[in-house]
Amino acid sequence: MSATSPQHPRSVPAASRRLRRAGPAGRVLALLALSATALAVPVPAGAEARAEQVAVSLGDSFISGEAGRWWGNSTVTAAAGCTRGGTDRAAYRQRLICHYDAERVYGDTAVHGAGTGCHRSDVAEITGLRQAGLTPVNLACSGAETRHIIDEAFKENTTSQADLLARVAATRQVEVVVLSIGGNDLNLSGMLRRCAALYMASDERSCAATGEGDRFLSALPEVEQQVTRAVQKIRQVMRQAPARSAGYRLILQSYPSPVPSSSQVRYSEGSGGKTATRTLVGGCPLWDADFDLMHDTLAPEIDAMLRRVATATGAEFLSMLGAVEGHALCERGTRQSGTLDDAAELGDTMEWVRYGTVGAKISQGHQQEAMHPNAFGQQALGRCLLSLYRDPRSRACDATART
């Protein structure tokens, strides 16, 4: 499958259109009905062998599909560009007026107010297992921590992800459970925001120089214990599942570095600030030392920590460390889309990570999408997952992989 081939239609799903036409009470009833259908369909007597085979994703934004709204990044910021160089999959034109509806990509998990927005996109990684004949079930949620796997509700998930998994396993045959978790326990996004703030303030101190990296690394042992607890909870749920799911596979994956090393950044460091090229054009306001901190130190250490958990718990491990290598944010050899481009056709040359929504680009999308794999990146993650599913010996994700 080519990296540039869209996997899903861009039209608004019929169900979403019906929900928006319904009144508030109608939408509530419709959503309740959809939830009941998805999670609590009874299995007729004697139908165990015919149970639907599913692949379930659990965890945080890197597997829920955060930033799947975008085919790369664009130099086009004004609404006059409508699709913003073809990057905005939520854009459509009606009576010559541009509209942006995140539900076209995220469905009813788009941001609708404070505390919402699991952002399960239609190109989320788990959809890659359709090619293996499995039905994807995405229970992950942007912003989730290990506690939201184990025993706490979060955003649209009205109970823990472990409880939701149990409901799925009660009616369907779970072939594989894929977990991405730990980044929010470490507050990785918060650290990146603090690092960006230093650059935009022209503060010559980098996160690396202020000891931010050391503090981050010191938190790894505690988070390792929490991730272990989350995996053990999933094991407990699946031990109690019907016999048809007994042969399921559990895959724990790591994270890609959203940025390259400093030597591969295509914009000069300069003196920082809100008007610096790295800020306004690249959307990657970081000092060189912090590019290196993230790419060369923190991402590999997180990868090693999660690998240890997988080994200790008997889970399969999928290293995503190199998943966007060559297509990271602001990386040399990549590009942004211009006014006359169709970004959906440029996957081999585009960035696969959503830029930081800073400066003039704040109008595009949501802050929580920043620094996450976009639609191209998520398709790459999906190819790596499919490769591991087909061949358990394939444990490292390669950005150039094809299936």
N, C-alpha and C positions, 0 to 999 in steps of 0.2 A: 504494500500500500504506500503510495506517495505521501510525503509529509505535507504536500500542498492540497491534497484531496479532501474537501469537506465531507464529513461523515453524516451530517444531519441537516435537514431542511431548515431554511431560515424563516419560514412562514410561522405565524402565530399558531400554536396548537389550538385545535378546535375547543378542547376542554377549557383552555385559558380564556378564549373568547366568550364561552358560555358563562363562565364564572364572573367575568367583568360586567356582562349584561344583567346578571341577577342582582337583586337587591341585597342588602347586608344579611338579612335572615336567610335568603336563598343561598348565598355564598357559604354561610356556616353549615347549612344542611348538606350542600353539595360536597364540601370538604370532608365532612364527617362520613359521608357515603363513600368517597374515594378512599379515605383512610381505612375504612372497614374492609373495602374490597382488596386493598393492597396488603393488609396485615392480618386479616382474620377470616379469610375465605375457608370454610370448612372443607375437609377432604372426604369425599364419599367413601363408605365402607368398601374395602377391597381395592382402593385406588392408590395404595402406597407406592406401588411400582411405577405408577404414571405421574407421580408428583413432579412438578416443574423443577428443573435443575437451575439453580441460581448461583451467582457470584455476588457476595456482599462486601461492600466497602464500609469501613468504620474509621473514625478519626477526625482529622482537622481539615483546614482549608486546602492543603496540598493534595488531598484526595477527594474532597467534596466537589471540586471544580471551580474554585475561586479564580476569577479573571478569565474564565472561558468565554466571556462576552467578546473578547478582542482577538482579531487576527493581527497580532503584532501591535506596534506603536506607530503613530502618525505625526507628521509635521503640521497637519491640518487640524486646527483647534476650533474654528468657528462652525456654528450650526449650518452655515451656508454650504459647507462641504458635505452635509447630511451624513454620509457614512464615514466621514473623516478618513478619506483616502482608502475606503473599503475596509477599514479595520473594525468598525463598530457593527457587530452582528445584531445589535438591538435596534438599529436605526431603520426607519422606513419613511417613505414619502407619501403623503396623502393630500390631495388637492394642492400640490406644489409646496406643501409645508412639511418640514422635517419633524419627525417624532422619534422619541427614544423610549422604548419599553423593555426594561430588563427582564420581564417575564418571558420574552421571546427566547431567552437563553436559560434563565434560572427558574422558570416556572413560578410556583407559589412560594419558593424559597428566596425570591428577590427581596431586597431591603424594602420594608414597608413602614419603617419607624424604628424608634429606639429599641435595641435588644432583639432585632430580627435580622434575617439575612444569612441563612446557612449557605446560600449560593451554590446549590448543586446544579452544575451546568450540564447541558446536553452533550458535551464532549468530555465529561469527567473521565478520568483514567479507567474506571471500572468498565466503561462502555467498550473498551478494547477487547474484552472477553466475549463479546457477541460473536466474534469470528471463531471462537471455540465452541459455539452452540449454547452458551450460557446466557441466561437472562440477568442483566445487571440490576442490583438493588442497592441504591446509594443511601446509606444512613448517616454519612459523615456530615460534619457541620463546621463551617468556617469559625474559627475562634475556640474550638473545643480543646479541652485539656483532658488529662487522664481521668480525672474525677467524673467527667461527662461520659466516659466509657463505662466506668465502674458502677456508679450509683446516683448520679445527678442528672436532672433534666437540663436542657440548654436550648434557648431560642425555639425554633419550630419543633424540636424534639421534646415532646411532653413527658418523656421518661428517659432513663439512661439508654445509651446506645446498646448496652448489653441486653437490656429488657426488650428493646426493639428487635435485636437479633433473635432472641428466644421466640418472639412472635412469628418471625419469618420462618424459623426452623420448624415451628409447629405445623406448618402447612405446606412447606416446600422442601425440596432436597437441596441442602446447602453443599455445594461442591468445593467452594473455596471462600475463605474470609481473608480480606486484605486490610491491614491496619497501618495507618500513618498517624503517629502521635508523639508528643514530647516537645515540639517546637514552642507551643504556647505555654507549657509549664516553664520553659526556659525564658519566656518573654522575648523571643528572638525579634519579633516585629517592633517591640518597644525599644530594643537596643538599636535597631537600624534607624528608627525615627530620631533617637538621640544623636546618633552619629551624623545623620543628615542635617540636624539642627546646628551642629558645630560648624559644618562646612558652609551652610547658608548664612551663618552669622559672621563668616570670615574669621572664625576663631581658629587660630593656628594649631590648637591642640586637636589631635585626632582621638578617636575612641581608644585606639591602641595605646596612645601616649598617656591617657588618663586612667589606664588600668581596667577599662571596661571589659576587655577580653579575658583578663584574669578572673574577674568576678563571674563572668559567664561560665568559664571552665570550672570554677569551684562549685557551681550548682549542678554539674553533671551527675555526680554520684547519687544525689537525692532523687533526681529525675529518673535515673536508671532504675531505682527501686520502684518508682511510681509506674513506669512503663511495664516493668515486670508484673506488678499487680494487675494492670489492665489486661495483659496477655493471659494471666492466670484466671481472671474473671471470664474471659472469652472461652477458655478451656472448660471452665465449670459449666457455663451455659450449654456448650456443645455436648458435654457428657450427659446432660439431661435431655437432649434433643432426641427425637425419634430415631430409630435404628437406621433409617435410610440415609441419614447424614453422618453416620459413624466414620466414613472414610474421607471426610472433608480435609482440606489442606488449609493451614494457617500461614499466611505470609506477612511478615513484618518488614516494612520498607523504611529507607532513610530519606534524606532530603537532598535535592540538588543545591549547589550554590547559585543564587540568583545573579551574582556578579562575577566577572572574571578577575584574574590577578591584575595588578596595576599596570603591568607591562603590556597588557592586551586591551586597555581602555582606549577608545578612539578619540576621546576629547582630552585636551591637556588639563592638568590640575589647576593651573592658574593660581589666583589668590583667594578663591572661594567667593561666596556671596550669593544673594538671591538672583542676580543678573548674570552669573557665570554661565558659560555655555553648557557645562555639565548639569547645571540646574534647569535652565529654561529650555534647552534643546534636547539634551540627553535624558533628563529626568533621573539622573543618577548622582545626586549631590553628596559625594563622599571624597574624603582625602585618599590619596594613594595608599597610605598605611592601612586604611580601613577596608579598601578593596582586598588587600593582601590578608588582613586579619580574617575577613569572612571566607575568602576562597581558599587560602592556604592553611588556615588553622582551625577555625570554628566548624566549618562544614565537615572536614575530615574527622574531627573529634566527635561530633554528633554521630556521624556514620559509624565510627568505631564503637561508641557506646551502645547504639542500637544493635549492632552486630553481636555484641556480648549478650544482650538480652535474648536475642533470637537463639543463640547457641545454648544459653542456660535453660531456656524454656522449651527447646525442641521445635521451634518455629522455623520455617524457611526464611531466609533473609534475601531481600532484594535491595542492592545498593543503587540508589538514585544519584549518587554523587556526580556522575558524568552525564546526567540525562539531558542537560541543556548546554553542554560544553560546545563552544563554537557558535552558540546562539544566545549567550547570556546578555544581560542588559548592558548597553554601551560597548559591547565587545567589537574589536576590530574585525572587519570582514562582514559585518551585518549592516543593516540599514533600517530606516523608518520609511513608511509609505507616504507618498506625496499626493497632491490633489488629483492627478490623472491616473493614479495607480488603482489596481484591484488587488488589495493586500492578500486576499484569499488565494491568489495564484503565485504568491511570492515566498512561500514557506521556506525554501532552501536558502534564502538570503536575509530573511527577517530576523529580528530579535524574538525569542520565544518567552520572554519575561516581560510582564507589564511594568511600565516605568512608574517611578514615584509620582504621585499626583501633587506636584508642586508648581508654584508660579502660575503661568497662564494655562497650564494643563489641568488645573484643579477642577475645571468644568466638565471634564470627561470622566464619567463613571464614579466609582466610590473609592474612598481612601483605602478601604480594606482589600481592594484588588491589587494594590501596589506590591511590587516585588514577588508576584506569584506567576507561575507558568501560565501563559495565555493559551488560546485554543491550539496553536501549533505545539506549544510545550506539553499540553495535556495529551495530545495525540501521541507525542513521543513517549510519554510515561505509559500510555496505554499499550504501545507496541512492546515496550520492555516487559510489562506485566504479562502480556500474551506470550512473549518469548519464554519467560520463566515457567509459565503454566504448561507450555508444550514440552519444555525441556528443563527439568529441575536443576540441571548442571549450569544453566545460564543465570548467574546471580548478579552480574554487574550491568547496569544500564548504559548503553552506548547511544549517544545522540544520533549517530548515523545508522542505527539499526533499522532494518526493514523486515517485515514479516510476510 
